[in-house]
Amino acid sequence: MKIALVSTTQKSGCPPIGLVYLASYIQNHTQYKVDIIDTNYRDIFRADYSKYGLIGISAMTVNYTKALELANWIKFWHNIPIVIGGVHISTCPESFNPVFDSMVIGEGEKAFMELLFDLENNQLKERYQQEITNNLTFPDWDLIDERYFKRQFNTTFAEWGIEGWLLTSRGCPYKCRFCSTTQFWNKIRFYPDNYIINLIEDLKKKNVTHIQIWDDLFTMDRERLERLAPYFKESGIKFNCQPRINTIDDEMCQILKDSNITLCIFGFESGNTRVLKYLKNDLSLSVYRSKEAIKLCRKYGLDVQGSVMFGSPTETLSEMLNTLKFMLWCLFNGAQRLWAFVATPFPATAFWLYAPKNLDWDKLSHHTNNPLLLDKSVKLWQFRLVMFLAHRIEDLFKVKKLWKVIMGTHNCVTENGEEV
């Protein structure tokens, strides 16, 4: 039997890493062969599903409507068992639709093994959920489209190269009001050092030059990072990571620099301290600490990018203007890029309490002119004007990155005009 795992997430900037791990685990522990059908490179509504004995669809909340449409389309033509998994169904299992035969809640490796055993015995259950396990399967990158490993311009690093992706842990210790990570991963687990080193060596076989570290919070354990730093450095690969402003000091910046990490991506969230503390659910944070984190990173030659959001519950117009001012401060004080999101409620977050009833899943978006959480004190036209200004500041950051690219190209040319 062949299995199809379908990714419904488009334009995410990376392959469906979760499905790569799941497919690799299935193929390493069973006789089944797995194909990943990736919406980034294939029309998932035109794929030939008749050759599969089981179809798994992964969907985030914004893609759940698409997942339902795809399942209905497949069921119309084929009598094939369909399983739904991913972040949305894991955080909102009550949205399960009978067009699916089963759902997998949380991490899928062990649960999928149980599902396959039941499928072989014609005893599929509606719900599968595993206990937390340390999955040490190596991702088989040959399962994804080879175009992911083409040399191209990397918009994150603002450099040319071949991109790779790395997970060194699962989970996050913090409980931000807008994030469901804690609910999905349940607890934090660090991968063993040797496993991480081998993951990097495996990516080097793909001639990777830049790696995005996709840990929710990379800077949790300093001793661990100090141990790994020499191996990161020796790889010759450039890395980026996602720290948190309260984990940044001189010592951490030196560790990151020694690890060949060239870019730190922060969730700054707000340029107003009250809103920042509320969003991050952390009274120790402040806009001052955000600015100090940027200064420290730049002191050690680390590029800085980050995100902010507008339209959070209780956020006033004046507080939104504070965030615009913060974006401008970042522009002139060393940050390479900032981008703006619209505060959006997702299942299993504190924001979800504010979500309207009977909400269409596909209306949940970080990019919308109709915010769902906007405080009543802020008029819609005022919010839209703020977002217009935020996007114009984003454009100024793009010009800044373009200048970096131009200067980088210039530095690769000798005095004789020959490329190095």
DRENGU-453873 format. One record per atom (N, C-alpha, C): x, y, z. Coordinates in pm, whole numbers, padded with zeros to 5 digits, always signed. Each point is the difference from the previous one (the first is absolute). Example, Ala and Ser with C-alpha at 12.3 -4.5 7.8 and 13.67 -1.06 7.14 Angstrom:
+01319-00569+00780;-00089+00119+00000;+00090+00120+00000;-00035+00105-00072;+00082+00119+00006;-00077+00109+00073;
% end
This chain:
+00084-00120+00000;-00084+00120+00000;+00088+00125+00000;-00044+00096-00078;+00067+00130+00000;-00084+00101+00076;+00067+00094+00062;-00066+00103+00081;+00034+00136-00059;-00099+00087-00008;+00023+00138-00043;-00020+00092+00121;+00099+00087+00023;-00012+00103+00103;-00006+00134-00073;-00108+00074+00023;-00027+00121-00078;+00018+00123+00088;+00080+00094-00048;+00017+00129+00067;-00087+00104-00067;-00081+00071+00079;-00088+00103-00053;+00055+00141+00023;+00118+00009+00060;+00058+00130+00033;+00082+00052-00116;-00036+00117-00049;+00064+00056-00119;+00076+00126+00035;+00110+00025-00071;+00080+00121+00013;+00051+00020+00143;+00036-00109+00066;+00051+00010+00136;+00150+00027+00004;+00067-00016-00115;+00143+00023-00006;+00083-00121+00034;-00065-00111+00032;+00076-00122+00030;-00086-00121-00034;+00063-00116-00014;-00077-00122-00029;-00081-00042+00122;-00092-00095-00017;-00081-00050+00114;+00085-00090+00090;+00077+00062+00088;+00099-00072+00080;-00066-00109+00085;-00117+00031+00058;-00068-00100+00082;-00033-00125-00078;-00044+00016-00124;-00032-00116-00084;+00126-00075-00041;+00111+00071-00016;+00126-00068-00033;+00040-00093+00114;-00010+00049+00123;+00033-00083+00116;-00095-00119+00011;-00131+00026-00020;-00098-00107+00010;+00020-00105-00109;+00018+00044-00123;+00020-00093-00112;+00127-00083+00021;+00106+00065+00049;+00125-00072+00024;-00019-00105+00108;-00075+00034+00104;-00026-00094+00110;-00079-00121-00050;-00102+00026-00080;-00083-00109-00053;+00085-00094-00085;+00082+00056-00088;+00080-00083-00089;+00111-00075+00075;+00046+00054+00111;+00104-00067+00078;-00056-00111+00089;-00130+00005+00029;-00058-00096+00095;-00105-00092-00062;-00028+00016-00129;-00097-00087-00067;+00051-00032-00139;-00078-00079-00073;+00031-00031-00139;-00069+00095-00098;-00075+00097+00055;-00076+00090-00086;+00091+00107-00062;-00037+00042-00120;+00066+00110-00068;-00089+00124+00011;+00066+00114+00017;-00075+00123+00023;+00040+00105-00103;-00100+00067-00056;+00022+00116-00086;-00051+00124+00072;+00075+00108-00009;-00047+00129+00052;-00050+00083-00118;-00124+00039+00007;-00062+00083-00105;-00008+00142+00055;+00085+00085-00051;+00025+00133+00055;-00067+00106-00086;-00091+00075+00058;-00074+00100-00077;+00090+00112-00053;+00122+00013+00052;+00092+00101-00052;+00046-00031-00142;+00001-00130-00036;+00050-00038-00132;-00096-00087-00080;-00114-00038+00061;-00096-00083-00073;-00141+00049+00028;-00087-00019-00098;-00142+00029+00020;-00061-00120+00073;-00029+00017+00128;-00046-00113+00081;-00138-00049-00043;-00072+00080-00076;-00132-00042-00048;+00010-00076-00132;+00119-00007-00057;+00018-00072-00127;+00088-00124+00015;+00044-00026+00120;+00086-00118+00022;-00080-00128-00018;+00069-00107-00038;-00063-00131-00019;+00003-00075+00133;-00113+00001+00073;-00006-00064+00131;-00043-00146-00008;-00032-00048-00121;-00053-00136-00013;+00103-00106+00036;+00129+00035-00005;+00105-00100+00026;+00035-00011+00148;-00071+00073+00086;+00032+00000+00142;-00105-00076+00081;+00046-00064+00106;-00092-00070+00089;-00037+00080+00122;+00068+00112+00021;-00028+00089+00113;+00050+00138-00035;-00079+00101+00038;+00037+00139-00027;-00004+00077+00132;+00109+00066+00031;+00005+00088+00116;+00011+00144-00045;-00084+00086+00055;+00001+00142-00036;+00039+00080+00124;+00099+00088-00015;+00044+00086+00108;-00047+00142-00028;-00055+00066+00104;-00053+00134-00022;+00016+00087+00123;+00041+00123-00024;-00009+00103+00102;-00142+00055-00002;-00033+00083+00096;-00138+00050+00011;-00043+00074-00126;+00088+00084-00056;-00038+00078-00117;-00019-00087-00123;+00051-00124+00004;-00013-00090-00114;-00104-00110+00023;-00071+00004+00112;-00090-00111+00032;-00115-00010-00100;-00050+00113-00047;-00105-00002-00101;+00049-00069-00127;+00124+00030-00039;+00059-00065-00118;+00011-00151+00022;+00038-00040+00121;+00012-00142+00032;-00135-00070-00011;-00106+00066+00046;-00135-00056-00011;-00040-00014-00146;+00029+00102-00080;-00034-00005-00143;+00074-00114-00069;+00128-00016+00034;+00079-00106-00061;-00053-00137+00040;-00032-00018+00127;-00052-00129+00046;-00131-00034-00070;-00089+00097-00013;-00127-00023-00070;+00024-00035-00146;+00098+00066-00062;+00030-00027-00141;+00052-00142-00016;+00091-00041+00089;+00056-00135-00008;-00108-00105+00024;-00085+00024+00100;-00106-00096+00033;-00101-00014-00114;-00018+00107-00077;-00093-00005-00112;+00048-00100-00106;+00135-00008-00017;+00056-00084-00106;+00053-00134+00050;+00040-00007+00125;+00067-00120+00050;-00050-00037+00139;-00010-00127+00026;-00035-00048+00133;+00129-00034+00076;+00070+00105+00042;+00130-00015+00066;-00009+00062+00139;+00052-00066+00103;+00002+00060+00134;+00083+00128+00002;-00054+00102+00065;+00068+00129+00007;+00015+00039+00147;+00122+00040+00035;+00032+00041+00137;+00036+00148+00000;-00048+00074+00098;+00036+00141+00015;+00094+00014+00119;+00107+00077-00018;+00094+00027+00107;+00051+00141-00011;+00093+00036+00085;+00056+00134-00004;-00044+00085+00117;+00043+00126-00003;-00021+00090+00112;-00148+00026+00026;-00078+00021-00107;-00140+00039+00023;-00079-00108+00074;-00002-00120-00055;-00083-00104+00062;+00055-00038+00138;+00130+00020+00021;+00060-00032+00129;-00042+00099+00108;-00023+00125-00040;-00039+00102+00096;-00151+00024+00002;-00071-00055-00099;-00145+00020-00008;-00066-00129-00050;+00011-00110+00074;-00055-00129-00046;-00151+00002-00015;-00066+00094+00066;-00146+00009-00012;-00044+00040-00140;+00093+00047-00083;-00033+00038-00138;+00008-00119-00095;+00025-00120+00052;+00010-00120-00083;-00125-00018-00085;+00021-00030-00128;-00109-00017-00095;-00004-00147-00044;-00119-00061-00010;-00009-00142-00036;+00047-00034-00141;+00035+00101-00082;+00060-00034-00129;+00136-00068+00021;+00059+00028+00116;+00124-00068+00038;-00036-00130+00074;+00082-00101-00017;-00023-00126+00070;+00061+00001+00140;+00110+00074+00015;+00069+00006+00129;+00073+00133+00012;+00037+00032+00124;+00086+00116+00023;+00117-00042+00089;+00115+00063-00026;+00119-00023+00082;+00028+00128+00076;-00001-00010+00133;+00017+00116+00087;+00145+00007+00048;+00060+00117-00012;+00136+00020+00048;+00104-00059-00094;+00116-00035+00056;+00107-00058-00080;-00046-00135-00056;+00036-00025-00127;-00066-00109-00070;+00069-00133-00008;+00130-00008+00035;+00074-00121-00031;-00061-00126+00063;-00007-00005+00132;-00050-00119+00068;-00149-00020-00026;-00075+00110-00002;-00144-00011-00024;-00028-00058-00138;+00081+00038-00098;-00021-00051-00135;+00030-00149-00008;+00094-00047+00080;+00028-00143+00004;-00122-00077+00050;-00063+00052+00103;-00121-00064+00053;-00112+00004-00103;-00012+00112-00068;-00102+00014-00104;+00022-00102-00111;+00123-00018-00044;+00029-00096-00107;-00032-00143+00044;+00029-00032+00125;-00033-00133+00052;-00151-00022-00003;-00077+00100+00042;-00146-00012-00002;-00054-00007-00142;+00063+00075-00092;-00044-00002-00139;+00019-00140-00059;+00112-00063+00032;+00025-00136-00050;-00105-00099+00051;-00058+00031+00115;-00101-00088+00060;-00142+00053-00016;-00015+00099-00090;-00132+00059-00029;-00070+00048+00127;+00076+00065+00088;-00057+00047+00127;+00041+00145+00028;-00009+00085-00101;+00039+00139+00018;-00084+00069+00107;+00068+00071+00090;-00070+00081+00099;-00008+00143-00049;-00085+00079+00062;-00015+00139-00043;+00119+00084+00044;+00058-00032+00114;+00104+00087+00057;+00123-00082+00042;+00119+00055-00037;+00126-00060+00041;+00086+00110+00062;+00054-00030+00117;+00082+00098+00070;+00107-00073+00079;+00125+00033-00026;+00109-00073+00063;+00048+00070+00126;+00066-00075+00085;+00075+00060+00109;+00124+00067-00060;+00053+00099+00071;+00119+00069-00048;+00115-00098-00015;+00068+00010-00113;+00113-00090-00025;+00115+00078-00060;+00120-00047+00023;+00117+00062-00062;+00026-00069-00134;-00040+00067-00107;+00016-00055-00134;+00139+00033-00052;+00080-00102-00029;+00135+00021-00048;+00017-00046-00145;-00110-00004-00074;+00009-00035-00141;+00070+00111-00077;+00086-00038-00093;+00062+00100-00086;-00095+00034-00114;-00024+00128-00023;-00088+00038-00110;+00063-00036-00134;-00076-00065-00086;+00046-00036-00133;-00036+00114-00095;+00097+00087-00029;-00027+00117-00082;-00026-00035-00146;+00025-00124-00040;-00032-00041-00136;-00151-00013-00021;-00077+00006+00109;-00145-00010-00010;-00065+00130-00049;+00075+00111+00006;-00058+00127-00043;+00050+00037-00139;-00064+00097-00060;+00036+00043-00135;+00144+00048-00003;+00074-00043-00100;+00142+00034-00009;+00024+00149-00019;-00106+00073-00041;+00016+00143-00020;+00022+00076+00130;-00034-00062+00113;+00029+00065+00128;+00151+00018+00019;+00078-00083-00063;+00145+00005+00017;+00071+00062-00119;-00072+00079-00077;+00062+00075-00109;+00067+00126+00057;+00111+00037-00057;+00063+00125+00039;-00087+00116-00045;-00035+00085+00094;-00087+00112-00030;+00021+00111+00101;-00067+00112-00024;+00014+00112+00093;-00082-00029+00125;+00065+00004+00115;-00067-00025+00127;-00044+00133+00059;-00130+00023+00005;-00051+00129+00045;+00021+00022+00150;+00012-00108+00077;+00023+00015+00144;+00141+00048+00028;+00099-00067-00060;+00139+00039+00021;+00042+00116-00091;-00082+00027-00102;+00034+00101-00101;+00131-00035-00069;+00016-00130-00031;+00119-00049-00068;-00040-00114-00094;+00089-00028-00096;-00018-00115-00088;+00052-00126+00068;-00067-00112-00024;+00048-00125+00056;-00105-00110-00007;+00028-00109+00069;-00092-00113+00008;-00044-00012+00146;-00129-00003+00020;-00054+00005+00136;-00030-00139+00055;+00021-00014+00131;-00038-00120+00072;-00075+00037+00127;-00053-00101+00070;-00086+00025+00116;+00037-00097+00110;-00001+00050+00123;+00048-00079+00112;-00090+00019+00121;-00036-00112+00062;-00068+00001+00130;+00094-00063+00101;+00030+00073+00108;+00086-00055+00105;-00079-00026+00128;-00126+00038+00002;-00085-00021+00117;-00145+00008-00042;-00087-00042+00090;-00144+00018-00019;-00058+00063+00126;-00081+00105-00020;-00067+00061+00113;+00058+00135+00040;-00070+00067+00092;+00038+00133+00049;-00049+00014+00144;+00081+00059+00089;-00041+00012+00140;-00097+00115+00027;-00018+00089-00097;-00083+00118+00022;-00142-00023-00050;-00090+00086+00044;-00142-00015-00033;-00055+00133-00052;+00050+00040-00115;-00049+00123-00062;-00149-00014-00030;-00073+00108+00013;-00146-00006-00011;-00048-00029-00142;+00085+00021-00098;-00040-00018-00140;+00050-00131-00061;+00073-00080+00078;+00072-00115-00055;-00051-00131+00061;-00011-00104-00083;-00049-00130+00046;+00113-00103+00014;+00125+00045-00009;+00113-00092+00003;+00001-00088+00125;-00022+00063+00117;+00004-00076+00125;-00106-00109+00001;-00118+00031-00054;-00108-00096-00005;+00032-00115-00095;+00063+00031-00113;+00028-00103-00100;+00113-00093+00044;+00111+00058+00046;+00117-00081+00033;-00004-00055+00142;-00079+00062+00085;-00021-00048+00138;+00118+00027+00092;+00119-00043-00037;+00117+00029+00082;+00123+00013-00089;+00109+00052+00058;+00122+00025-00077;+00086-00124-00002;+00050-00032-00120;+00097-00108-00014;+00114+00044-00089;+00122-00023+00049;+00119+00033-00078;+00053-00126-00068;+00036+00013-00127;+00061-00112-00070;+00144-00017+00049;+00051-00124+00003;+00139-00024+00041;+00099+00072-00093;+00113+00038+00055;+00101+00074-00077;+00043-00076-00125;+00028-00129+00014;+00047-00078-00115;-00104-00006-00111;-00127-00006+00040;-00108-00003-00099;-00002+00130-00079;+00015+00114+00068;+00000+00130-00066;+00119+00012-00095;+00116-00044+00046;+00121+00005-00083;-00020-00083-00127;-00060-00116+00014;-00025-00086-00117;-00104+00060-00093;-00098+00072+00056;-00097+00068-00085;+00069+00104-00089;+00093+00074+00059;+00074+00101-00076;+00085-00067-00108;+00067-00108+00037;+00083-00072-00098;-00085-00052-00115;-00122-00042+00031;-00091-00050-00104;-00040+00113-00095;-00023+00119+00054;-00035+00114-00084;+00119+00045-00085;+00120-00018+00051;+00119+00038-00078;+00009-00082-00128;-00054-00122+00002;+00000-00083-00120;-00086+00062-00110;-00092+00088+00040;-00084+00071-00097;+00063+00133-00041;+00127+00021+00040;+00074+00123-00031;-00066+00125+00058;-00065-00018+00115;-00068+00111+00066;+00101+00104+00047;-00031+00127-00021;+00087+00110+00043;-00060+00082+00114;-00133-00005+00014;-00071+00075+00103;-00104-00092+00065;-00006+00004+00132;-00098-00083+00071;-00086+00087+00091;-00130-00018-00012;-00094+00063+00093;-00029-00098+00114;+00028+00042+00122;-00030-00081+00117;-00143+00031+00042;-00086-00102-00007;-00143+00023+00018;-00048-00025+00143;+00090-00011+00095;-00042-00010+00140;-00082+00123+00038;-00106-00021+00078;-00080+00115+00046;+00084+00095+00083;+00094-00054+00078;+00091+00084+00078;+00134-00072+00009;+00097+00047-00077;+00128-00068-00010;+00090+00026+00120;-00019+00114+00067;+00096+00044+00102;-00044-00036+00142;-00058-00118+00017;-00048-00040+00132;+00111-00050+00091;+00096-00076-00055;+00099-00071+00079;+00141+00043-00045;+00066+00083+00077;+00130+00054-00038;+00108-00108-00006;+00002-00088+00100;+00102-00104+00002;-00008-00087-00124;-00121-00031-00041;-00021-00080-00121;+00055+00073-00123;-00029+00128-00012;+00046+00077-00115;+00152+00011-00001;+00061+00013+00117;+00146+00006+00008;+00062-00131-00049;-00063-00112+00034;+00051-00130-00048;-00011-00011-00151;-00111+00050-00055;-00025-00016-00144;+00075+00102-00085;+00039+00113+00059;+00059+00111-00077;+00115-00043-00091;+00097-00078+00047;+00111-00037-00090;-00045-00078-00123;-00100-00085+00015;-00048-00080-00113;-00075+00086-00101;-00078+00098+00052;-00067+00094-00090;+00105+00079-00078;+00102+00046+00070;+00104+00082-00062;+00076-00078-00107;+00037-00124+00033;+00079-00082-00091;-00076-00039-00127;-00133+00006+00006;-00079-00039-00117;+00020+00096-00117;+00039+00125+00031;+00015+00100-00105;-00132+00056-00051;-00110-00040+00064;-00134+00043-00040;-00042+00119+00084;-00075+00091-00060;-00059+00112+00076;-00136-00043+00054;-00028+00040+00124;-00125-00037+00065;-00076+00126+00042;-00132-00016+00013;-00077+00099+00076;-00078-00073+00108;-00051+00074+00097;-00075-00062+00108;-00100+00099+00057;-00088-00050+00085;-00101+00083+00065;+00027+00005+00151;+00060+00110+00046;+00018+00018+00144;-00120+00075+00060;+00011+00033+00126;-00099+00083+00069;+00079+00111+00068;-00056+00118+00006;+00079+00116+00043;+00057-00016+00141;-00070-00073+00088;+00052-00016+00136;+00107-00108+00010;+00036-00063-00112;+00109-00099+00000;+00127+00058-00062;-00005+00128-00041;+00113+00061-00070;+00084+00085+00095;+00127-00035+00008;+00099+00081+00070;+00133-00020-00071;+00107+00059+00053;+00131-00011-00067;+00043-00145-00015;-00018-00078+00103;+00043-00140-00005;-00075-00077-00108;-00132+00018-00007;-00080-00072-00101;+00037+00045-00140;+00021+00129-00019;+00037+00049-00133;+00133-00059-00045;+00094-00016+00093;+00129-00059-00034;-00017-00147-00037;-00086-00070+00074;-00026-00141-00032;-00060-00012-00139;-00096+00086-00033;-00064-00005-00130;+00101+00031-00111;+00083+00100+00023;+00101+00034-00099;+00098-00115-00020;+00039-00064+00110;+00092-00114-00009;-00066-00121-00067;-00133+00002-00013;-00074-00110-00063;-00028+00026-00148;+00060+00107-00054;-00022+00036-00139;-00145+00042-00026;-00067+00043+00105;-00134+00057-00016;+00017+00146-00037;-00056+00039-00112;+00019+00135-00051;-00126+00085+00011;-00112-00062+00033;-00128+00072+00001;-00088-00048+00115;-00053+00095+00076;-00095-00030+00108;-00136+00058-00037;-00105-00082+00011;-00135+00042-00034;-00084+00002+00127;-00045+00117+00039;-00072+00020+00126;-00149+00023-00024;-00080-00042+00095;-00139+00041+00006;-00009+00121+00091;+00018+00120-00056;-00006+00121+00082;-00144+00032+00042;-00094-00033-00086;-00145+00006+00024;-00056+00141+00013;+00062+00086+00083;-00058+00133+00021;+00107+00100+00039;-00024+00125-00034;+00087+00109+00043;-00054+00071+00121;-00098-00062+00065;-00055+00054+00124;+00019-00104+00110;+00058+00040+00111;+00036-00097+00104;-00122-00069+00060;-00107+00072+00023;-00119-00066+00057;-00051-00109-00092;-00012+00031-00129;-00051-00097-00096;+00098-00117-00014;+00130+00031-00001;+00102-00105-00010;-00011-00099+00116;-00012+00051+00122;-00012-00088+00117;-00126-00085-00009;-00108+00061-00048;-00126-00074-00015;+00014-00111-00104;+00052+00033-00117;+00010-00098-00109;+00091-00117+00037;+00114+00032+00059;+00098-00103+00035;-00033-00068+00133;-00099+00055+00071;-00038-00056+00130;+00122-00005+00093;+00077+00109-00001;+00128+00004+00071;+00026+00143+00048;-00006+00023+00130;+00016+00134+00057;+00144+00048-00001;+00094-00088-00031;+00141+00040+00002;+00043+00071-00128;-00084+00000-00102;+00038+00057-00129;-00032+00148-00008;+00066+00067-00092;-00025+00142-00025;+00054+00036-00137;-00045+00111-00052;+00051+00049-00128;+00148+00037+00014;+00038+00048+00117;+00141+00031+00025;+00086-00125-00019;-00046-00114+00052;+00076-00124-00015;+00005-00044-00145;-00107+00026-00075;+00002-00032-00144;+00110+00080-00071;+00008+00128+00031;+00101+00085-00063;+00141-00042+00041;+00017-00035+00128;+00130-00043+00047;+00042-00131-00068;-00095-00089-00024;+00031-00125-00068;+00050+00027-00142;-00062+00096-00068;+00044+00036-00135;+00142+00057+00004;+00024+00089+00095;+00133+00062+00011;+00107-00105+00027;-00030-00094+00089;+00097-00104+00033;+00031-00089-00121;-00106-00039-00071;+00021-00084-00118;+00087+00071-00103;-00028+00126-00024;+00078+00075-00098;+00145+00019+00047;+00020+00014+00132;+00135+00013+00055;+00086-00121-00036;-00064-00117-00008;+00072-00124-00031;-00012-00040-00147;-00050+00092-00082;-00007-00026-00143;-00113-00090-00042;-00101-00016+00085;-00115-00084-00031;-00110+00085-00062;-00049-00040-00118;-00113+00070-00060;-00126-00027+00083;-00094+00094-00007;-00123-00009+00079;-00121+00018-00090;-00092-00091+00011;-00132+00015-00061;-00105-00029+00107;-00124+00034-00031;-00103-00026+00100;-00138+00038-00050;-00097-00026+00086;-00139+00026-00037;-00071+00076+00111;-00102+00073-00040;-00090+00068+00093;-00143-00031-00043;-00094+00026+00089;-00139-00022-00037;-00086+00118+00045;-00110+00019-00071;-00093+00108+00028;-00141-00056+00016;-00082+00068+00079;-00139-00039+00016;-00023-00102+00109;+00086-00004+00102;-00017-00094+00110;-00114+00045+00092;-00060-00092+00074;-00104+00037+00094;+00051+00107+00098;-00079+00101+00023;+00025+00114+00092;+00103+00098-00053;+00061-00025-00116;+00102+00091-00052;-00065+00127-00054;+00048+00115+00046;-00056+00127-00042;+00073+00054-00123;-00057+00103-00061;+00064+00062-00115;+00135+00058+00039;+00009+00062+00115;+00126+00057+00046;+00107-00107+00014;-00038-00117+00048;+00096-00110+00016;+00043-00056-00135;-00090+00001-00098;+00040-00040-00136;+00100+00098-00058;-00019+00129+00028;+00094+00100-00049;+00137-00019+00064;+00002-00045+00126;+00127-00032+00066;+00075-00107-00079;-00074-00098-00052;+00064-00108-00076;+00053+00051-00133;-00072+00092-00064;+00052+00062-00122;+00131+00074+00029;+00004+00072+00112;+00123+00070+00038;+00113-00099+00027;-00033-00113+00061;+00100-00103+00026;+00056-00055-00131;-00087-00021-00097;+00046-00048-00130;+00098+00099-00063;-00030+00129+00011;+00090+00102-00054;+00131+00001+00076;-00007-00015+00131;+00123-00006+00080;+00087-00116-00047;-00063-00116-00021;+00074-00118-00047;+00064+00025-00136;-00071+00071-00086;+00051+00029-00134;+00131+00075+00005;+00010+00094+00095;+00119+00085+00007;+00100-00044+00106;-00025-00116+00061;+00091-00046+00106;+00043-00145-00019;+00015-00040-00126;+00070-00124-00026;-00083-00120-00039;-00131+00003+00018;-00081-00116-00039;-00002-00010-00153;+00009-00122-00048;+00001-00023-00145;-00140-00002-00059;-00094-00054+00078;-00136-00010-00052;-00100-00015+00114;-00116+00064-00014;-00115-00022+00087;-00123-00018-00087;-00094-00084+00041;-00124-00015-00073;-00117+00002+00099;-00115+00040-00050;-00116+00023+00085;-00109-00102-00028;-00057-00055+00108;-00112-00093-00008;-00124+00064+00062;-00114-00055-00033;-00125+00034+00066;-00025-00105+00109;-00025+00043+00122;-00027-00093+00109;-00121-00086-00036;+00017-00132+00011;-00101-00094-00049;-00023-00110+00103;-00125-00035+00028;-00027-00107+00097;+00009-00138-00064;+00077-00088+00063;+00009-00139-00044;-00036-00092+00116;-00051-00120-00031;-00039-00093+00106;+00113-00027+00099;-00039-00024+00125;+00092-00035+00108;+00091+00116+00041;-00040+00123-00035;+00073+00117+00047;-00094+00085+00085;+00058+00090+00078;-00082+00092+00079;-00082+00091-00090;+00051+00029-00119;-00073+00082-00097;-00131-00066-00042;-00004-00133+00004;-00116-00074-00051;-00128+00036+00077;+00016+00045+00123;-00115+00039+00082;-00073+00121-00061;+00072+00076-00081;-00057+00119-00062;-00054-00026-00140;+00017-00121-00050;-00040-00030-00138;-00152+00002-00015;-00052+00053-00110;-00145-00001-00025;-00053-00142-00013;-00125-00019+00029;-00064-00131-00015;-00017-00035-00147;-00002-00130-00030;-00023-00050-00136;+00094+00066-00102;+00125+00005+00035;+00100+00066-00083;+00043-00091-00114;+00012+00055-00120;+00055-00074-00114;+00152-00009+00018;+00052-00122-00012;+00143-00019+00025;+00086+00081-00095;-00043+00012-00125;+00085+00068-00097;+00000+00152+00017;-00079+00050+00097;+00002+00144+00029;+00104+00035+00107;+00061-00104+00057;+00104+00022+00099;+00132+00026-00073;+00045+00122+00002;+00119+00036-00075;+00076+00110+00071;+00134-00007-00009;+00085+00107+00052;+00004+00118-00096;-00061-00015-00117;+00002+00104-00102;-00144+00028-00043;-00065+00091+00068;-00141+00028-00028;-00031+00146+00031;-00100+00053-00068;-00048+00135+00029;-00116-00001+00099;-00037-00120+00046;-00113-00012+00092;+00044-00076+00125;+00072+00067+00091;+00053-00065+00121;-00113-00048+00091;+00019-00117+00058;-00104-00061+00084;+00012+00037+00147;+00114+00057+00039;+00024+00026+00142;+00013+00148+00032;-00030+00085-00096;+00020+00144+00015;-00082+00056+00116;+00068+00079+00083;-00068+00062+00114;-00106+00100-00049;-00109+00008+00073;-00113+00085-00041;+00037+00148-00004;+00106+00038+00070;+00040+00141+00002;+00067+00042-00131;+00038-00099-00083;+00071+00028-00125;-00096-00018-00117;-00014+00103-00081;-00085-00010-00119;+00072-00079-00109;-00079-00066-00084;+00058-00085-00103;+00088+00080-00094;-00043+00120-00037;+00080+00080-00092;+00133+00039+00063;+00001+00020+00132;+00124+00032+00069;+00096-00119-00003;-00054-00119+00024;+00082-00121-00004;+00059-00018-00140;-00082+00017-00102;+00049-00020-00137;+00107+00101-00036;-00011+00121+00052;+00103+00101-00024;+00131-00039+00069;-00012-00051+00122;+00118-00046+00072;+00069-00112-00078;-00077-00097-00050;+00058-00111-00076;+00063+00049-00130;-00062+00100-00062;+00058+00059-00122;+00137+00057+00030;+00010+00073+00111;+00128+00060+00038;+00103-00108+00037;-00046-00104+00069;+00089-00110+00038;+00059-00067-00125;-00083-00021-00100;+00048-00064-00123;+00096+00091-00078;-00021+00132+00011;+00095+00091-00065;+00135-00004+00070;-00001-00014+00132;+00127-00015+00073;+00065-00132-00039;-00081-00105-00016;+00053-00129-00050;+00073+00020-00133;-00058+00083-00086;+00062+00026-00131;+00137+00064+00017;+00015+00087+00100;+00129+00063+00024;+00103-00104+00043;-00044-00099+00078;+00090-00109+00037;+00041-00081-00122;-00092-00018-00095;+00033-00074-00122;+00109+00073-00080;-00009+00132-00003;+00103+00079-00067;+00134-00021+00070;-00005-00007+00133;+00121-00021+00079;+00063-00136-00033;-00084-00104-00012;+00050-00132-00034;+00054-00003-00142;-00067+00072-00090;+00048+00008-00138;+00140+00061-00004;+00022+00101+00081;+00131+00063+00006;+00106-00099+00048;-00037-00084+00096;+00093-00103+00048;+00037-00095-00112;-00101-00037-00081;+00026-00090-00112;+00095+00065-00100;-00025+00127-00029;+00085+00072-00096;+00143+00008+00050;+00015+00033+00127;+00134+00012+00058;+00068-00137+00008;-00081-00105+00027;+00056-00135+00005;+00052-00042-00136;-00074+00036-00105;+00045-00030-00137;+00126+00077-00033;+00005+00126+00045;+00118+00083-00025;+00124-00058+00067;-00019-00054+00121;+00113-00055+00075;+00051-00130-00059;-00077-00061-00091;+00042-00125-00064;+00072+00025-00132;+00038+00126-00024;+00067+00034-00125;+00137+00058+00031;+00101-00041-00072;+00136+00049+00021;+00017+00136-00066;+00116+00059+00022;+00026+00132-00059;+00003-00009-00153;+00031-00118-00054;+00003-00019-00145;-00135-00026-00059;-00102-00003+00089;-00135-00025-00049;-00035-00146-00013;+00089-00089+00049;-00026-00142-00010;-00071-00049+00125;-00094-00091-00019;-00071-00057+00114;+00092-00091+00078;-00011+00008+00132;+00080-00086+00087;-00067-00136+00010;
% end
